[in-house]
Amino acid sequence: PNRTFNVGFFARVAPEKGLHVLVESYVHLRRETDFSGSTLHVAGYLAHEHRSYLRRIERRMKKAGLAGEFRYHGELDRTQKIDYLRSLDLLSVPSTYDEPKGISLLEAMAAGAVVVEPRRGAFPEIIERTGGGILVEPDDAASLADGIYGLWKAPERLRDLRRRGAEGVRAHCSASQMAARAVDVYRAIARAAVHA
């Protein structure tokens, strides 16, 4: 690829969100493969108690000779978040626990980024429903690296997943879709209560 390939992370900067897993994957890709022309972008809230965690991440990138390819954007407002997500080729938040939500994945796919996530928590259902990403093994930097590398090497597949994700989010996960599903759930509860 001629232009920069932007790998992104968008979540709280905290160990349980798995930024260190993504960084190990990135370092592996840059040092052990022909993966190049890339930058690792990170955005999200950083609590005081996690500043040393971010410093360790930055030191790891510097030690690998990749400090110039790492950028922490801080906490973003809505407009900045949309611009940030639109700038990404792919997003990965390799959480180290079973994430129950995954709103950032929906936002990323709606903005045109492909997601690469561990097969755990809400991620498999979100990716299956939208079609906008791939699943990798949990807590496994090598599996994550393989997933990222495969998409980098196949720009046509990346484009297809990007299109499918944006369409899938609009078709299945819009505010009106979620409201309609909530109404269906309340109706079912009301019917059950009447017949109880």
C-alpha positions in Angstrom: 0.0 0.0 0.0 1.2 3.5 -0.8 -0.6 5.5 1.8 -0.3 4.9 5.5 -2.2 1.9 6.9 -3.8 3.1 10.1 -4.3 0.6 12.8 -6.4 2.0 15.7 -7.4 1.3 19.3 -10.4 3.2 20.8 -11.2 2.5 24.4 -10.2 3.3 27.9 -6.4 3.0 28.1 -6.3 0.3 30.7 -4.8 -3.2 30.9 -8.1 -5.0 30.6 -8.8 -3.4 27.3 -5.8 -5.1 25.8 -3.7 -2.3 24.3 -0.5 -4.2 25.3 -1.8 -7.2 23.2 -2.3 -5.0 20.2 1.2 -3.4 20.7 2.9 -6.8 20.8 1.1 -7.8 17.6 2.2 -4.6 15.9 5.8 -4.9 17.0 5.8 -8.6 15.8 4.3 -7.5 12.4 6.9 -4.7 11.9 9.9 -6.8 13.0 9.1 -10.3 11.7 7.1 -9.6 8.5 7.0 -7.2 5.5 4.1 -5.3 7.2 5.1 -1.6 6.6 3.8 1.9 5.9 1.7 1.7 9.0 0.9 3.7 12.1 -0.6 2.6 15.4 -3.2 5.2 16.7 -4.6 5.1 20.2 -7.4 7.2 21.6 -9.5 7.0 24.8 -9.8 8.1 28.4 -6.6 7.7 30.4 -7.2 7.5 34.2 -4.4 8.8 36.5 -3.7 5.2 37.7 -3.1 4.0 34.2 -0.5 6.6 33.1 2.3 4.2 34.0 0.7 1.6 31.8 0.7 4.0 28.8 4.3 4.9 29.5 5.2 1.2 29.4 3.5 0.9 26.1 5.4 3.9 24.7 8.7 2.5 26.0 7.9 -0.8 24.3 7.3 0.9 21.0 10.5 3.0 21.4 12.6 0.0 22.3 11.3 -1.7 19.1 12.4 1.4 17.1 8.8 2.2 16.4 8.2 5.3 18.5 7.6 7.3 15.3 4.7 5.0 14.4 2.8 5.4 17.7 0.4 8.2 18.5 -1.8 8.7 21.6 -4.6 11.1 20.7 -6.1 11.5 24.2 -9.7 11.6 25.0 -11.9 12.7 22.1 -15.1 14.6 21.8 -17.8 13.4 19.4 -16.5 15.3 16.3 -12.9 14.2 17.0 -14.0 10.6 17.6 -15.8 10.5 14.2 -12.8 12.0 12.4 -10.5 9.6 14.2 -12.5 6.5 13.4 -12.9 7.6 9.7 -9.0 7.8 9.5 -8.5 4.2 10.5 -8.2 1.2 8.2 -8.9 -1.2 11.1 -9.6 -1.1 14.8 -8.8 -3.6 17.4 -9.6 -3.5 21.1 -8.4 -6.9 22.2 -10.1 -7.0 25.6 -8.7 -9.5 28.1 -12.2 -10.2 29.5 -15.6 -11.0 28.1 -16.7 -7.6 26.9 -20.5 -7.4 27.3 -21.1 -4.4 24.9 -18.8 -3.3 22.1 -20.3 0.0 21.1 -16.9 1.2 19.9 -16.9 -1.6 17.3 -20.3 -0.4 15.9 -19.0 3.2 15.8 -15.8 2.1 14.1 -17.7 0.1 11.4 -20.2 2.9 10.8 -17.2 5.2 10.2 -15.7 2.7 7.7 -13.1 0.8 9.8 -12.8 -3.0 9.8 -12.6 -4.5 13.2 -10.3 -7.3 14.4 -11.4 -8.7 17.7 -10.9 -11.7 20.0 -13.5 -14.4 19.9 -15.1 -13.6 23.3 -17.9 -11.7 25.0 -20.2 -9.7 22.6 -17.6 -9.5 19.8 -18.6 -12.7 17.9 -22.3 -11.7 17.8 -21.5 -8.2 16.7 -19.2 -9.3 13.9 -21.5 -12.0 12.7 -24.5 -9.7 12.6 -22.7 -6.8 10.8 -20.1 -8.7 8.7 -17.6 -5.9 9.2 -14.6 -7.7 10.7 -12.8 -10.9 11.7 -12.3 -12.8 14.9 -9.0 -14.0 16.3 -8.0 -16.0 19.3 -8.4 -14.3 22.7 -5.2 -13.1 24.6 -3.1 -14.2 21.6 -0.9 -11.5 20.1 0.3 -13.9 17.3 -3.3 -14.6 16.3 -4.1 -10.9 16.3 -1.0 -10.2 14.2 -2.0 -12.9 11.7 -5.5 -11.3 11.4 -4.2 -7.8 10.9 -1.5 -9.0 8.4 -4.1 -11.0 6.4 -6.2 -7.9 5.9 -3.2 -5.7 5.1 -2.2 -8.1 2.4 -5.7 -8.3 0.9 -6.9 -4.7 0.3 -9.9 -6.0 -1.7 -11.1 -8.1 1.3 -10.5 -5.1 3.5 -12.7 -2.9 1.2 -15.4 -5.6 1.2 -15.4 -5.9 5.0 -15.5 -2.1 5.3 -18.6 -1.9 3.0 -20.3 -4.8 4.7 -19.6 -3.4 8.2 -21.0 0.0 7.4 -24.1 -1.5 5.8 -24.5 -4.0 8.6 -24.4 -1.5 11.3 -27.0 0.7 9.5 -29.3 -2.4 8.8 -29.1 -4.1 12.2 -27.7 -1.7 14.9 -29.2 1.7 14.2 -31.0 3.6 17.0 -34.3 2.9 15.4 -33.5 -0.8 15.1 -32.5 -1.0 18.7 -35.7 0.9 19.8 -37.9 -1.5 17.8 -36.2 -4.5 19.4 -36.6 -3.0 22.8 -40.4 -2.4 22.2 -40.6 -6.1 21.1 -39.0 -7.2 24.3 -41.3 -5.0 26.4 -44.4 -6.4 24.6 -43.2 -10.0 25.2 -42.7 -9.2 28.9 -46.2 -7.5 29.1 -47.8 -10.5 27.4 -46.1 -12.9 29.8 -47.2 -10.9 32.8 -50.8 -10.9 31.6 -50.8 -14.7 31.2 -49.0 -15.4 34.4 
